[in-house]
Amino acid sequence: MQVSLAVQQLDLFGMGPERSMPLPEEPKRSIVRLVDAALCEPPKDESEGLVGEWLLKKEKDSRWYQMDAVEGVEKALQDGHRRICLVMPTGSGKTHASLLTFKSPVVREICGVPEGKPLRVLFVAHLHALLVQAKREFEGSQVQLITQSAYSDIPEKVIAEGWDIVCIDEAHHEAMRTYQDQLEIIAGTPILGLTATADRDDGRLIKFSAMVEPISRVQAVREGFLAPSVLRTIIDESGTDKREILTDVLTQFAHRMGSTLIFVQTHVEVLHIAEVLKKLGFSVEALVGQSQQEVTEILDRFSRKEVQFLVNCARIDEGVDLLGCSDVVMGRQYDSKRMINQTIGRAARPDCPCIIWELVDPLETRYTARTIIKEVQEQSLIYFDHQEKVWIEQDFNL
């Protein structure tokens, strides 16, 4: 059949000619990559300690790899690095790991913070939602957080009062001109970058001298820290405009979806798909034209399950932590592994199934979700049979 031939040519399942071969097992504990050092294993029990009693007593909910991240940053600072990037999978808790880092006595000492004084963190991000998320994470932590938009000048008062360390969220954007313009001001103190994807699609380098990587996405899934993925691959021959195929897909399959994020290419598609879902009887919000504060309020309503579907175009592609997101609809073509990774990550939390519905044009699609996911719990191929006028779904046991 022509569809199956096209699927073979594209290699939708990311396995190549030896697609039946299993992936090699990763070590149980990952190595934190620094310039010349690897960290020790996490302790088998709390009595052995890891980063000090302060962490074991105060951070009972912290995960071993987040504690490894703290040690990695400590080691890098002790080795003289001033620009350190913490690389962790989307959904694995980078912001919490940064909070643990800023509470570390070792980090406080290296930053020259006297005992009894809060460490001041200049937290820089390019999205308002990231700044709100950081405020919530750091609330009551005795770390003094100063939030700063990457698109705004740092206030003179903040510059005069100073800070002890800088944190750049979604640090793969560090190469942006707006960040470069601020470097002369912020470069006087250590800088910690946070990202899930240290590589940029345009080939530009992000400038950090040490990369701390305590866990990979595959390992986080295997150990239950991220949800295993269910992949629904939909054959798409619609061309650039996705309104018709998304209307058909949602009419056929929306009843199988839970709390769902839909990603499309244009605002016209956002409004159209939202209207389709409303007519089908679902609660939906179209993220078009709202202020940053209004978007934050809508995301909170989504997390409280007051809204089932969110449709957006580049409003919540990255860095947004959403509770209870079970499904992601990739209603556009992607030319970037980084963007696919960020999109999938919206449903990666282990408290919900991670069900990915992706449109794939066998002749045009460059990257698929399987490029990022590597291992899936379940996968099916969905296509429309034009002769029988029905949708066909075929399960694959990989």
BELQUI-V686092 format. One record per residue. N is the residue number from 1. D_CENTER is the distance of its C-alpha to the mean C-alpha in whole Angstrom. Layout:
n,d_center
N,D_CENTER
N,D_CENTER
This chain:
n,d_center
1,37
2,35
3,32
4,32
5,33
6,30
7,28
8,29
9,29
10,26
11,25
12,22
13,22
14,21
15,24
16,26
17,30
18,29
19,27
20,29
21,28
22,26
23,23
24,24
25,24
26,21
27,23
28,22
29,21
30,19
31,21
32,19
33,20
34,22
35,25
36,28
37,27
38,25
39,24
40,27
41,26
42,25
43,28
44,29
45,30
46,30
47,33
48,32
49,30
50,27
51,26
52,29
53,30
54,28
55,25
56,27
57,29
58,26
59,23
60,24
61,20
62,19
63,17
64,19
65,16
66,16
67,19
68,19
69,17
70,20
71,22
72,21
73,20
74,24
75,25
76,24
77,26
78,29
79,29
80,29
81,26
82,25
83,21
84,19
85,15
86,13
87,11
88,9
89,6
90,3
91,5
92,8
93,9
94,9
95,11
96,14
97,14
98,15
99,17
100,19
101,20
102,21
103,23
104,25
105,28
106,28
107,26
108,28
109,31
110,30
111,29
112,32
113,31
114,35
115,35
116,35
117,33
118,29
119,27
120,26
121,22
122,21
123,18
124,17
125,14
126,15
127,13
128,16
129,13
130,11
131,15
132,16
133,13
134,14
135,18
136,18
137,16
138,19
139,22
140,25
141,23
142,26
143,24
144,25
145,22
146,23
147,20
148,20
149,19
150,19
151,21
152,24
153,26
154,26
155,29
156,32
157,33
158,29
159,31
160,34
161,33
162,30
163,27
164,27
165,23
166,21
167,17
168,15
169,11
170,9
171,12
172,12
173,14
174,16
175,19
176,19
177,23
178,22
179,20
180,23
181,26
182,25
183,25
184,29
185,28
186,25
187,26
188,29
189,27
190,24
191,20
192,17
193,14
194,11
195,8
196,6
197,9
198,12
199,14
200,14
201,16
202,19
203,20
204,20
205,20
206,18
207,20
208,20
209,23
210,21
211,17
212,17
213,15
214,16
215,14
216,13
217,10
218,14
219,15
220,13
221,14
222,17
223,18
224,16
225,14
226,11
227,13
228,15
229,14
230,17
231,18
232,20
233,21
234,23
235,26
236,26
237,29
238,28
239,28
240,26
241,27
242,25
243,26
244,29
245,27
246,24
247,27
248,29
249,26
250,25
251,29
252,29
253,26
254,24
255,26
256,24
257,21
258,20
259,17
260,16
261,14
262,16
263,15
264,18
265,19
266,22
267,23
268,26
269,24
270,22
271,25
272,27
273,24
274,24
275,28
276,28
277,26
278,28
279,31
280,30
281,30
282,27
283,25
284,23
285,22
286,21
287,19
288,22
289,24
290,22
291,22
292,19
293,21
294,21
295,18
296,17
297,20
298,19
299,16
300,18
301,20
302,18
303,16
304,20
305,21
306,23
307,21
308,21
309,19
310,17
311,18
312,16
313,17
314,14
315,14
316,10
317,9
318,6
319,5
320,7
321,8
322,11
323,13
324,15
325,13
326,15
327,15
328,13
329,15
330,15
331,18
332,18
333,18
334,16
335,17
336,14
337,12
338,9
339,9
340,10
341,7
342,4
343,7
344,7
345,4
346,6
347,9
348,8
349,10
350,13
351,16
352,15
353,16
354,13
355,15
356,14
357,17
358,17
359,20
360,22
361,25
362,26
363,28
364,25
365,22
366,21
367,17
368,17
369,14
370,16
371,15
372,12
373,13
374,16
375,17
376,18
377,20
378,21
379,22
380,24
381,25
382,26
383,29
384,32
385,35
386,37
387,40
388,40
389,38
390,35
391,32
392,32
393,29
394,29
395,28
396,27
397,27
398,25
